[in-house]
Amino acid sequence: MTDPQIALMMLAIFIGCVFLGFPIAFTLMALGIFFGYYAYYDPGRMWRAFNRLGEDAGWWESTRLWIEGFYNNRIFDLFVNQTYTVISNEVLTAIPLFLFMGYIVERANIVDKLFGTLAVATRNVPGSLGFAALITCALFATATGIVGAVVTLMGMLALPQMLKMRYNHSFASGIICAGGTLGILIPPSIMLIVYAAASGTSIVRLYAGALLPGFTLVALYLTYIMTRAILQPQLAPKPTKEELPEIPFGQMMWMLGTSFLPLALLILAVLGSILFGLATPTEAASIGALGGVVLAIAYRAMTFERLRESVYLTVRTTAMVCWLFVGSYTFSAVFSYLGGEHVIKEFVEGLSLTPFQFLILAQLIIFLLGWPLEWSEIIIIFVPIFLPLLPLFGIDPLFFGVLVALNLQTSFLTPPMAMSAYYLKGIAPPQIKLTEIFAGSLPYVGMVFMCMALMYIYPDIVFLLPDAIYGPSAR
């Protein structure tokens, strides 16, 4: 077999291991080292000292030099260097800080007060509880960026209230599932940080570029909720005064000031300091983590147990991302050295695709990968395969990254592997069926595709803010 054929076999084995359920990070590292040993195999270099031994050399010295020669393969140097590169990457430093901020906010009892306040404030809006739930999801998802945490917590807070107000099971479930996924798109998104580290794209431009698409998607969701509530009022009955009493304006302002305002100001402070160059993403994430602790103390929700849980979950998630990067970098380096990247590039060039057709093909592949894989695995492992092809089609990596972030919303909403649906089913009342959750989530998949189509047609949705704040980039 030729080296490029071995590279493709390496990729095929990895995909097979993924479907068999092997741990992704360790599979990447194992395959990278195994095939890298073959790729960098050089007996003249590895056993040079062993071959120079005299005939009178002892057994111990011969064995020791042979073992040293066995490990004197450049793949081990590559693995160590890739590990150091990931650990010392300043962009990735922001990940544990943003994660810690999210886990602290999740445990600070802010979200339940926020949802309750918004439910009262929007009581006269069609589908008021759904409207309030989606806005709460968007704010909370922005603060955490952790889909499972948002869907689970909002499922425990908002879903019982909507069911109590006689909301349709499918309609209520879809709102929570769709709202919980927004955190991987709307800055400060951890997914965008990972993409920036994998692609070398400026994280501040990426954050600015994702804002308008994120708000557009939220606007589409809210429009859908209100329209369905107007056309089919039985799906979201208007609450009575007994179910949701009216509150004086002054008291309403106080409730908003103590629930909505603190979290909104924290997010705006973190995001604004990044976008306007007042702080690096890592510095802004540090302020956000500190702000989360201050909010938890202010709401009298900070305990040692909650702090310990937040630190533990932060370390666990960060370690997962870092080892994925180490495995992906090692795997990609060996795959490229064997000529696999060149084969894929030649294959795509041979298809004679237009830029539009390439984008459609790439997004279709990422959409299908979203069924068996997490977003982190897609961004770290498979997106780098497409990145070298972008200059060939004149596609800006910033535009591609925002499009991928938008596309990955569907991976949490599309059956049969719609993780948001499974998160919600795990804490939902028994009367809510999984098929009802699936049915409620599917309309939001259509709105994601609608938002992607708007980006194709009007790419300035992505480039308007980055160009306005930082100046036009070469595209």
C-alpha positions as CSV (number, residue, x, y, z in Angstrom):
1,M,0.0,0.0,0.0
2,T,1.1,3.5,-0.7
3,D,1.4,6.1,2.1
4,P,-1.8,8.0,0.9
5,Q,-3.7,4.7,1.0
6,I,-2.5,4.1,4.5
7,A,-3.6,7.6,5.5
8,L,-7.1,6.9,4.2
9,M,-7.2,3.5,6.0
10,M,-6.2,5.4,9.1
11,L,-9.2,7.7,8.7
12,A,-11.5,4.8,8.0
13,I,-10.4,2.9,11.1
14,F,-11.0,6.1,13.2
15,I,-14.5,6.5,11.8
16,G,-15.2,2.8,12.6
17,C,-13.9,3.2,16.1
18,V,-16.2,6.2,16.6
19,F,-19.3,4.2,15.7
20,L,-18.1,1.3,17.9
21,G,-18.1,3.7,20.9
22,F,-14.4,4.0,21.7
23,P,-13.3,7.2,23.5
24,I,-12.6,9.7,20.8
25,A,-9.6,11.5,22.3
26,F,-7.7,8.3,23.2
27,T,-8.6,6.7,19.8
28,L,-7.1,9.7,18.0
29,M,-3.9,9.5,20.1
30,A,-3.6,5.7,19.7
31,L,-4.1,5.8,15.9
32,G,-1.8,8.8,15.6
33,I,1.0,7.1,17.5
34,F,0.5,3.7,15.8
35,F,0.5,5.0,12.2
36,G,3.0,7.7,13.1
37,Y,5.5,5.1,14.2
38,Y,5.2,3.6,10.7
39,A,5.4,7.0,9.0
40,Y,8.4,8.2,10.9
41,Y,10.1,4.8,11.1
42,D,13.9,5.2,10.5
43,P,16.0,2.2,11.6
44,G,19.2,3.9,10.8
45,R,18.4,6.7,13.2
46,M,16.6,4.7,15.8
47,W,19.1,1.9,16.4
48,R,22.3,3.8,15.5
49,A,23.7,3.3,19.0
50,F,22.7,-0.3,19.2
51,N,24.3,-1.2,15.9
52,R,27.6,0.4,17.1
53,L,27.9,-2.0,20.0
54,G,30.9,-4.3,20.1
55,E,30.7,-8.1,20.2
56,D,31.8,-8.0,23.9
57,A,28.8,-5.8,24.9
58,G,26.8,-7.2,27.8
59,W,23.2,-8.4,27.8
60,W,22.0,-5.5,29.9
61,E,23.6,-2.8,27.8
62,S,22.4,-4.4,24.5
63,T,18.8,-4.6,25.8
64,R,18.8,-1.1,27.1
65,L,20.1,0.4,23.9
66,W,17.6,-1.7,21.8
67,I,14.7,-0.4,24.0
68,E,16.0,3.2,23.7
69,G,16.2,2.7,20.0
70,F,12.6,1.4,19.8
71,Y,11.4,4.6,21.5
72,N,13.7,6.8,19.4
73,N,11.0,7.5,16.9
74,R,10.0,11.0,16.0
75,I,6.3,10.3,16.6
76,F,7.0,10.5,20.3
77,D,8.7,13.9,19.9
78,L,5.7,15.0,17.9
79,F,3.3,13.8,20.5
80,V,5.1,15.7,23.3
81,N,5.4,18.8,21.2
82,Q,1.7,18.7,20.3
83,T,0.7,18.3,24.0
84,Y,2.9,21.3,25.0
85,T,1.4,23.3,22.1
86,V,-2.1,22.7,23.3
87,I,-1.4,23.3,27.0
88,S,0.4,26.6,26.2
89,N,-2.2,27.9,23.8
90,E,-3.4,31.3,25.1
91,V,-6.7,31.1,23.2
92,L,-7.7,27.9,25.0
93,T,-7.0,29.4,28.4
94,A,-10.3,31.2,28.2
95,I,-12.2,27.9,28.0
96,P,-11.9,26.8,31.7
97,L,-12.7,30.4,32.8
98,F,-15.9,30.6,30.7
99,L,-16.9,27.1,31.8
100,F,-16.4,28.1,35.5
101,M,-18.5,31.2,35.0
102,G,-21.3,29.1,33.5
103,Y,-21.3,26.5,36.2
104,I,-21.3,29.1,38.9
105,V,-24.2,31.0,37.3
106,E,-26.1,27.7,36.9
107,R,-25.9,27.1,40.6
108,A,-26.6,30.7,41.7
109,N,-30.4,30.5,41.5
110,I,-30.4,33.3,39.0
111,V,-32.2,31.5,36.2
112,D,-35.3,30.6,38.1
113,K,-35.8,34.2,39.2
114,L,-35.1,35.4,35.6
115,F,-37.7,33.1,34.1
116,G,-40.3,34.0,36.7
117,T,-39.8,37.7,36.1
118,L,-39.9,37.4,32.3
119,A,-43.0,35.2,32.5
120,V,-44.8,38.0,34.4
121,A,-43.4,40.8,32.2
122,T,-44.6,39.1,29.0
123,R,-47.9,37.8,30.2
124,N,-49.8,39.7,27.5
125,V,-47.6,38.4,24.7
126,P,-49.0,35.4,22.7
127,G,-47.3,32.3,24.0
128,S,-45.9,34.3,26.9
129,L,-44.4,31.4,28.8
130,G,-42.7,30.1,25.7
131,F,-41.5,33.6,24.9
132,A,-40.1,34.0,28.4
133,A,-38.5,30.5,28.3
134,L,-36.7,31.2,25.0
135,I,-35.3,34.5,26.2
136,T,-34.2,32.9,29.5
137,C,-32.6,30.0,27.5
138,A,-30.8,32.5,25.2
139,L,-29.3,34.5,28.2
140,F,-28.5,31.4,30.2
141,A,-27.0,29.6,27.2
142,T,-24.9,32.7,26.4
143,A,-23.5,32.7,30.0
144,T,-22.8,28.9,30.1
145,G,-22.3,27.6,26.5
146,I,-23.2,24.1,27.9
147,V,-26.2,22.7,26.1
148,G,-26.9,19.9,28.5
149,A,-26.9,22.2,31.5
150,V,-29.3,24.7,29.9
151,V,-31.8,22.2,28.6
152,T,-31.8,20.3,31.9
153,L,-32.2,23.3,34.2
154,M,-34.8,25.0,32.0
155,G,-36.6,21.7,31.7
156,M,-36.9,21.6,35.5
157,L,-37.9,25.2,35.8
158,A,-40.0,26.2,32.7
159,L,-41.5,22.9,31.5
160,P,-43.6,22.2,34.6
161,Q,-44.9,25.8,34.5
162,M,-45.9,25.5,30.8
163,L,-47.6,22.2,31.4
164,K,-49.4,23.7,34.3
165,M,-50.6,26.5,32.0
166,R,-52.0,23.8,29.6
167,Y,-49.3,24.2,26.9
168,N,-49.1,21.5,24.3
169,H,-46.4,19.0,25.2
170,S,-44.6,19.0,21.8
171,F,-44.7,22.8,21.6
172,A,-43.3,23.4,25.1
173,S,-40.6,20.8,24.7
174,G,-39.4,22.2,21.3
175,I,-38.9,25.7,22.8
176,I,-36.6,24.4,25.6
177,C,-34.6,22.1,23.3
178,A,-34.1,24.9,20.7
179,G,-33.3,27.6,23.2
180,G,-30.8,25.4,25.0
181,T,-28.6,25.0,22.0
182,L,-28.1,28.8,21.3
183,G,-25.0,29.0,23.6
184,I,-22.8,27.3,21.0
185,L,-23.5,30.1,18.6
186,I,-24.0,33.3,20.5
187,P,-20.8,34.8,22.0
188,P,-19.0,34.3,24.3
189,S,-19.3,30.8,22.9
190,I,-16.8,28.1,23.9
191,M,-17.4,26.5,20.5
192,L,-16.1,29.6,18.7
193,I,-13.0,29.6,20.9
194,V,-12.3,26.0,19.9
195,Y,-12.8,26.8,16.3
196,A,-10.5,29.9,16.5
197,A,-7.8,27.7,18.1
198,A,-8.2,25.0,15.4
199,S,-8.4,27.4,12.4
200,G,-6.1,30.3,13.5
201,T,-9.0,32.8,13.0
202,S,-9.2,35.9,15.2
203,I,-11.5,35.1,18.1
204,V,-12.6,38.8,18.4
205,R,-13.7,38.9,14.7
206,L,-15.3,35.6,15.1
207,Y,-17.3,36.8,18.1
208,A,-18.4,39.9,16.2
209,G,-19.3,37.9,13.2
210,A,-21.5,35.5,15.2
211,L,-23.6,38.2,16.9
212,L,-26.0,39.1,14.1
213,P,-26.6,35.5,12.9
214,G,-27.2,34.5,16.6
215,F,-29.8,37.4,17.1
216,T,-31.3,36.5,13.7
217,L,-31.9,32.9,14.8
218,V,-33.4,34.1,18.1
219,A,-35.7,36.4,16.2
220,L,-36.8,33.6,14.0
221,Y,-37.5,31.4,17.0
222,L,-39.5,34.1,18.8
223,T,-41.5,34.9,15.6
224,Y,-42.3,31.2,15.2
225,I,-43.5,30.9,18.9
226,M,-45.7,34.0,18.6
227,T,-47.1,33.0,15.2
228,R,-48.0,29.5,16.3
229,A,-49.6,30.9,19.5
230,I,-51.7,33.4,17.5
231,L,-52.8,30.9,14.8
232,Q,-53.3,27.9,17.2
233,P,-54.1,29.4,20.7
234,Q,-54.8,26.0,22.1
235,L,-51.1,25.2,21.9
236,A,-50.2,28.0,24.3
237,P,-53.3,29.3,26.2
238,K,-53.1,32.8,27.6
239,P,-52.7,32.6,31.4
240,T,-55.5,33.8,33.7
241,K,-55.0,36.3,36.4
242,E,-55.2,33.5,39.0
243,E,-52.4,31.5,37.2
244,L,-50.1,34.5,36.5
245,P,-51.2,37.7,38.5
246,E,-50.5,41.2,37.2
247,I,-47.8,43.0,39.1
248,P,-47.5,46.8,39.6
249,F,-45.1,48.5,37.3
250,G,-42.7,49.6,40.0
251,Q,-42.5,46.1,41.4
252,M,-41.9,44.7,37.9
253,M,-39.0,47.1,37.4
254,W,-37.5,45.9,40.7
255,M,-37.9,42.3,39.7
256,L,-36.2,42.9,36.3
257,G,-33.5,44.9,38.0
258,T,-32.6,42.1,40.4
259,S,-32.9,39.2,38.0
260,F,-32.5,40.2,34.4
261,L,-30.2,43.1,34.7
262,P,-27.3,41.5,36.7
263,L,-26.9,38.5,34.3
264,A,-27.3,40.8,31.2
265,L,-24.7,43.2,32.5
266,L,-22.3,40.4,33.2
267,I,-22.6,39.1,29.7
268,L,-22.4,42.6,28.1
269,A,-19.3,43.4,30.2
270,V,-17.5,40.2,29.2
271,L,-18.5,40.4,25.5
272,G,-18.1,44.2,25.2
273,S,-14.6,44.2,26.7
274,I,-13.6,41.6,24.1
275,L,-15.2,43.2,21.1
276,F,-13.9,46.7,21.8
277,G,-10.4,45.6,22.6
278,L,-10.5,46.5,26.3
279,A,-9.4,42.9,27.3
280,T,-8.3,39.7,25.7
281,P,-10.8,36.8,25.7
282,T,-8.8,35.2,28.6
283,E,-8.9,38.5,30.6
284,A,-12.6,39.0,29.9
285,A,-13.3,35.3,30.9
286,S,-11.4,35.9,34.2
287,I,-13.7,38.9,34.9
288,G,-16.7,36.8,33.9
289,A,-15.7,34.0,36.3
290,L,-15.2,36.6,39.1
291,G,-18.5,38.2,38.2
292,G,-20.3,34.8,38.4
293,V,-18.9,34.2,41.9
294,V,-20.0,37.7,43.0
295,L,-23.5,37.1,41.7
296,A,-23.7,33.8,43.5
297,I,-22.6,35.5,46.7
298,A,-25.1,38.3,46.1
299,Y,-27.9,35.9,45.6
300,R,-26.8,34.0,48.7
301,A,-26.3,30.8,46.7
302,M,-22.6,30.3,47.2
303,T,-21.7,27.3,49.2
304,F,-18.5,25.3,49.4
305,E,-20.3,22.3,47.9
306,R,-21.5,24.3,44.9
307,L,-18.0,25.8,44.4
308,R,-16.4,22.3,44.6
309,E,-18.9,21.0,42.0
310,S,-18.2,23.9,39.7
311,V,-14.5,23.5,39.9
312,Y,-14.7,19.7,39.3
313,L,-17.0,20.1,36.3
314,T,-14.8,22.8,34.8
315,V,-11.6,20.7,35.2
316,R,-13.3,17.6,33.7
317,T,-14.7,19.4,30.6
318,T,-11.5,21.3,30.1
319,A,-9.4,18.1,30.2
320,M,-11.7,16.5,27.7
321,V,-11.3,19.4,25.2
322,C,-7.5,19.6,25.7
323,W,-7.0,15.9,25.2
324,L,-9.2,16.1,22.1
325,F,-6.9,18.8,20.8
326,V,-3.8,16.7,21.6
327,G,-5.2,13.7,19.8
328,S,-6.5,15.7,16.9
329,Y,-3.2,17.5,16.3
330,T,-1.2,14.3,16.4
331,F,-3.6,12.4,14.2
332,S,-3.8,15.3,11.7
333,A,0.0,15.7,11.5
334,V,0.5,12.0,10.7
335,F,-2.5,12.0,8.3
336,S,-1.0,15.0,6.4
337,Y,2.6,13.5,6.5
338,L,1.3,10.3,4.8
339,G,-0.4,12.4,2.1
340,G,-4.0,12.0,3.1
341,E,-4.7,15.7,3.1
342,H,-3.3,16.0,-0.5
343,V,-5.5,13.1,-1.6
344,I,-8.7,14.8,-0.2
345,K,-7.7,18.1,-1.8
346,E,-7.1,16.5,-5.2
347,F,-10.4,14.6,-4.9
348,V,-12.4,17.8,-4.1
349,E,-10.6,19.7,-6.9
350,G,-11.6,16.9,-9.3
351,L,-15.2,17.4,-8.5
352,S,-15.0,20.9,-10.1
353,L,-17.4,22.4,-7.5
354,T,-18.4,26.0,-7.3
355,P,-17.8,27.8,-4.0
356,F,-21.6,27.5,-3.3
357,Q,-21.6,23.8,-4.1
358,F,-18.6,23.3,-1.8
359,L,-20.3,25.1,1.0
360,I,-23.4,23.0,0.6
361,L,-21.4,19.7,0.5
362,A,-19.3,20.7,3.6
363,Q,-22.3,21.7,5.6
364,L,-24.2,18.5,4.6
365,I,-21.2,16.4,5.8
366,I,-21.1,18.4,9.1
367,F,-24.9,18.0,9.5
368,L,-24.6,14.2,9.1
369,L,-21.6,14.1,11.5
370,G,-23.7,15.9,14.1
371,W,-25.8,12.7,14.6
372,P,-23.1,10.5,16.1
373,L,-20.6,13.1,17.3
374,E,-20.4,16.0,19.8
375,W,-19.7,19.5,18.4
376,S,-16.3,19.5,20.1
377,E,-15.3,16.4,18.1
378,I,-16.5,17.8,14.8
379,I,-14.7,21.1,15.3
380,I,-11.4,19.6,16.5
381,I,-11.2,16.6,14.2
382,F,-13.2,17.1,11.0
383,V,-13.4,20.8,10.4
384,P,-9.6,21.0,10.0
385,I,-10.0,18.7,7.0
386,F,-12.1,21.4,5.3
387,L,-9.9,24.4,6.3
388,P,-7.1,23.8,3.8
389,L,-9.7,23.7,1.0
390,L,-11.2,27.2,1.8
391,P,-8.6,29.2,-0.1
392,L,-9.2,27.0,-3.1
393,F,-12.8,28.3,-3.2
394,G,-12.1,31.8,-1.9
395,I,-14.2,31.2,1.3
396,D,-13.3,33.3,4.4
397,P,-12.6,31.0,7.5
398,L,-14.7,33.5,9.6
399,F,-17.8,33.0,7.4
400,F,-17.2,29.2,7.4
401,G,-16.8,29.1,11.2
402,V,-20.1,31.0,11.8
403,L,-21.8,28.8,9.3
404,V,-20.5,25.7,11.1
405,A,-21.6,27.0,14.5
406,L,-25.1,27.7,13.0
407,N,-25.2,24.2,11.4
408,L,-24.3,22.5,14.7
409,Q,-27.5,23.7,16.2
410,T,-29.2,21.0,14.2
411,S,-27.0,18.2,15.7
412,F,-28.8,18.7,19.0
413,L,-32.3,18.9,17.5
414,T,-32.3,16.3,14.7
415,P,-33.5,12.7,15.5
416,P,-32.4,10.0,16.0
417,M,-29.4,11.5,18.0
418,A,-31.0,14.8,19.1
419,M,-29.1,15.1,22.4
420,S,-31.2,18.1,23.6
421,A,-34.3,15.8,23.3
422,Y,-32.6,13.1,25.4
423,Y,-31.4,15.7,28.0
424,L,-35.0,16.9,28.3
425,K,-36.6,13.5,28.3
426,G,-34.3,12.6,31.3
427,I,-36.0,15.1,33.5
428,A,-39.4,15.5,31.9
429,P,-42.6,14.2,33.5
430,P,-43.5,10.6,32.3
431,Q,-46.5,11.8,30.2
432,I,-44.2,13.6,27.8
433,K,-43.0,11.1,25.1
434,L,-39.7,11.3,23.3
435,T,-41.6,11.4,19.9
436,E,-43.4,14.5,21.1
437,I,-40.0,16.2,22.0
438,F,-38.7,15.2,18.5
439,A,-41.8,16.6,16.8
440,G,-41.5,19.9,18.8
441,S,-37.8,20.3,17.9
442,L,-38.0,19.7,14.1
443,P,-39.6,23.1,13.2
444,Y,-36.5,24.8,14.7
445,V,-34.2,22.8,12.5
446,G,-36.1,24.3,9.6
447,M,-35.5,27.8,11.0
448,V,-31.7,27.0,11.4
449,F,-31.7,26.1,7.7
450,M,-33.6,29.4,6.9
451,C,-31.0,31.4,8.8
452,M,-28.2,29.6,6.9
453,A,-29.9,30.4,3.7
454,L,-30.0,34.1,4.7
455,M,-26.3,34.0,5.4
456,Y,-25.6,32.5,1.9
457,I,-27.7,35.2,0.3
458,Y,-26.6,38.1,2.5
459,P,-23.1,37.3,3.8
460,D,-22.9,40.8,5.3
461,I,-24.9,39.4,8.2
462,V,-21.6,37.9,9.2
463,F,-19.2,40.6,8.0
464,L,-21.0,43.8,8.9
465,L,-20.0,44.0,12.6
466,P,-16.4,42.7,12.2
467,D,-15.7,45.2,9.4
468,A,-17.4,48.1,11.2
469,I,-15.4,47.5,14.4
470,Y,-12.1,46.3,13.1
471,G,-12.0,47.4,9.5
472,P,-12.4,45.3,6.4
473,S,-10.4,42.1,6.1
474,A,-9.0,40.6,2.9
475,R,-11.5,38.2,1.6
